[in-house]
């Protein structure tokens, strides 16, 4: 059962979070370079939703990582952690499911 139901759901959630991290990084760059504006209600809504979802995952990583100035490497660290979780889930699914 774990191999057929739970692991595919967890893999899907990991992919969704990975996509959200990438969207947040790209949107952050677009905001930084004034390509899009936070005064736009759609952009502001997307930015606030992404921050509400991802900030609880990024905050502990930011506390552990050294301060690098203007570059925030916590999204990259989160993507690496998600990839490790995916590898572990696939391993568990193949060997114990």
N, C-alpha and C positions, 0 to 999 in steps of 0.2 A: 504494500500500500504506500509506503513512504516513497518508493521509487516512482510510482505512477501518479501520485497526487501532490504530495507536499513539495518534493524537490522541484518539479516544473514550476510551481507557483513561486517558490523562493527565487528560482532563476529568472523568472519574469520580473519580479520585484527588483532584483539586482540590476537588470537591464533598464528598467524604468528609472531607477535612481541614477544610474550612469548617464542616461540621456539627459536627465534633469540637471546634473552637474555640468555637462557640456553646454547645455542651453544657458545656464547661469553664467558660465565663463564667457561665452560669446556675447551675451547681452551686456555683461559688465564691461567688456571691451568697447562695445558700441556706445554705451553710455559714457564711458571715459573719454572717448574721442568725439563726443557730441554728434554722433551719427543719428542716434535716437535720443529723445528727451523724456525725462521722468514726468514732465507735465502732461504728457499724453496719457489719458486714462487707461488705455489698453496696455501700454508698456509698463506703467506704474503697477497695474494689477498683476501682470505676469511677474514682475520683479518682486513684489511683495509676497506672492504665492510661493515662488521659488525660495526666497529667503526663509519663509515660515517653515517650509518642508526641509530644507537642507541645513539651516543654521544649527539645529540641535546635533547634527552629525559632524559639522565642521568645527564647532566651538572646541570640543575636547582635543581635536587634532591641532588647532591653532595654539592651544595652551602648551602642548608638548613640543611643537616645532620652534626653532629659533626665529627671532624676528629678522626678516630679510629686507626690510625697507618697503618699497612700493610693490614688490612682487609677493603675491599670496600663493604659496605652494600647497596650501591645505586641500584645494580641490583635486590636485594631482595625487596627493597622498590618499585621499578618499577613493579615487578611482583605482589605485593600486590595491587598497584594502578590499574593495568590492571584487576585483579580479581574483584575489586570493580566496575570498569566500566562494566565488563561482567554481574555482578549481577544486576546493574542498567538497562542495556539494556534488559535483560531478563524480569525484572519487568515491564519496559515500554512496551515491546512487549506483555506481557500477559494482562496488564490492560488497555492499551490505544490503542492497535493495533487492 
